[in-house]
């Protein structure tokens, strides 16, 4: 039932929903990171460590791509507003959170 309500809430204007519920909705709709076959999008560039931050479209988990090329780094400038797909899964360094590799 929670999943049905979360799906229906996608049709409700965001301004009518609390920020807490929007975050909860993501966890309700997201796949389990343990079993997810990740599909990554670049969502940001991490300036302090010069890495690309990627997020899975299916389970909302975050990870990073270390040592991006100059072209890759330049491309991530607008990624927060316009995420774009990341195909090279071999270069992703997965996060370890609560005994789960993301």
N, C-alpha and C positions, 0 to 999 in steps of 0.2 A: 504494500500500500504506500509506503514511504517513497518508493521509486516512482510510482504512478504520479503522486503529488509533485515530486521533483520535476518530472517531465512536463506536467501541466504548468508548473511555475515558469517554465521557459517562455510562455505566452503572456505572462504578466509583466507590465512595465517594471524595470529594475528599481525605479524610485519608490515603488510600493512595497518592496521587500527590504528586510533588514540586512545589513552587511553580514551579520552572523549567519542568517539563513542562507545567503548566497554561498558562503564558504561551506556550510553544511551540505548544500545541494551538490557541490562539486564532489564531496566525499561519497554521497549517495549514488551519484551517476557514474563515478569513475570505476574502472576495472580494478581488480586486485593486482597490485604491483608484483606479487609473487608469481602470478600466472600470465601477466600481460606480455603480449608480443609487441614491444614498444614501437611507436611511430613518433619520431622526434621532430620538433620544431625548434629553431633557434629563436630565443625570446629576449636575449640580452648579451651584452659584452661585459665581462667583469674586468674593469680597468686595473684593479689592484694586483690581480694575478695573471692578467692578459689571457683570459680563457673565454670561450663562448658558453653561455648557459643555455641548455636545451631542456625542453619540457615535453613529456609524452602526451600526445593528443588523447590517448585512451584512458590512462590511469592518473594523469596529472602529476606524475613524479618528475623531479628535477634531477639533472646530472650536468656534466660539463665536458667540453672538448678542449683539452690542453693544447698549447702551441699552435694556434691558428696561423695560417699564412697571412701575408699582408692583405691579399685580396679578400680572404675570409673575414679578417678583422674589419676591413673597410665596409664590407657588406652588412655587418651587424649593427651599423649605426642606427637604423630605424627599426630594429627588430622588436622593441617593446610595443610600438604602435602597429607594426606589421610583421608578425612572426612568419618565418618561412621554413620550408621543410629542410631537414638535415638527413641525408641518405647514408653517409659513411658511418655505420654503427660500430665499426672496428676501432674508431678513434675516440669513442665516448668512454669517459672515466665515470663509472657508476658510483653513486653515493651509497653508503651503508648506514641505514637508519633502522633502529629497533630490530636488529638481526635480519633485515631485509635489504637485499642489494637492489638499488633503484638505478 
